[in-house]
């Protein structure tokens, strides 16, 4: 019965996608950790070539077992393991792998993705035949609904949690996906990384282990401890013309004044601030956190929730702070300080041509893409630098912000109808193994990266000066594992192994140290406070109408098509549509979490 209901919901979901075509706000086709910046480049902090060595933890008592690696009392590996290769001698079994790529235009035109160098090398090492079902990002939601309705999911489904029309738990209870915790012996490296590589990294453990008996997804992991690897940047060479430095811009008033100077003094820059249609990125808020909200406009999911200073759960785009944020952004919009076509862009890379054409003064970037933006600009003096989040007052402390775990948006689930579940899990776990992860992280040696005489990784000359004018970020997205769309593990410095690495490192240190001083995490809704199936079903009664109403009205407030004098009426209508019931569910779960239930 539950599976039938899920299939019906999937059909409804697909029909809803077609019905949404007339919406003036483009619907993002997925919600990655950073959808507005996703395709620019993988997050790229400066990190060592191998995982950081944590303090040696107290190794738990290892029960007797017949496995070739030690495990703890619940069967999680307490040490890494190199799988004997090849993983199989069976050349007849073909595993199906459903994924996307944000830079498909850079796949060689004479090859399919499966024929490119990384998949070919993985096949040579592991012996595993994989059919890569690579879809454009904008096609995935519709295709997932079709596959689900037919009960014909691929063996391995990347980012399935973004598209399943129901609670995550129901996807497993209804027989669509396998629980990794039931097969711990097949994924020792992944579970070791989550639990024992950094034993004090509670954020990563909670993100992966719903509890000791349930691990739904293989999630992309950084090999290194958390740093702020993306943020907003500004054209310092333009600020120089007005005697300003990026660090001088602290408050919203400072930012507004800088934009006015740039707009009037730089001929090519009509609209200094550029944002994409989601307004804010998932898990990262440049603007909203200073107004104590989490305003992200996404038409396939509810905005993120957070906790206010009174311990009450609130939802982004629906909180009191949104009134002040909308007033500020509407002021920027009316003054022509913000790109008026912002709703046309699903993510920031779609206006890269405008960036390189010197039309943009202020936008989100990953650290590794800063030097690239300088290089590709038609202005030889272009100098992008990191800038911090604007504050209402210079001494303001932010309460809402990023999770500080090692996980990224990339994830993978294993379908129950599987050609060979054991082989699938071993093949994915190879992505996290000591021998395997460098291959996925750096790609086949000599292509995007190579080792120097001292054994250190560096970007190749071919990648830095590509004869086809493909940027380094595009090459990395094709020839290495995708942190936003796949399972796997990599250091976040793959795009920084070149002279521009110093630029990226400076940006990371700037963002990270600033957040250390201005962010206390007090308002973050805890990762471990996940809703039960029943609670998700309760929210599901209301969320469709609530999402649609938010998407339509929040954008209207921002551009001035709807006056802010109607903001209270907007909140009242949302409550009538079920917002108050949704918040009550989250509040109950949050209270239970605090009580240890």
Protein Blocks (a to p, Z undefined) as FASTA:
>chain_A
ZZmmmmmmmmmmmmmmmmmmmpmbdcdfbdcfblmlmmmpccdddddfbdcddddddddd
ddddfbfbdcdfkopafbdcdddddfbfcfkbccddddddfklmlgcfkbcfklmmklmm
mmmmnopacddddddfklmmmmmmmmmmnopacfbdghklmmmgcdfklmmmnopaccfk
lmmmmmmmlmmmmmmmmmmlmmlmmmmmmblkbcfbacdddfbdcddfbdcdddfklmmm
nopafklpmbfmlmmmmmmmmmmmmmklmblbacdfklpaehiafklmmnopaddcdfkb
ccdddddfkopacdehiafklmmmmmmmmmmmmnopacfklmmpmbfklmmmmmmnopaf
bdcddfklmmmmmmmpmbfkbccdddddddfbfkbccfbdcdfbfbdfbdcdddfbdfbl
mlmmmmmmmmmmmklmmmmmnopehilpccdfkopacddfklmmcfklpafklmmmmmmc
cfklpgcdddfklmmmcfklmmmmmmmmmmmmmmmmmcghlmpccfklcccfklmmmmmm
mmmmmmmmmmmmmmmmmnopacfklmmmmmmmmmmnommmmmmmmmmmmmmmmnoZZ
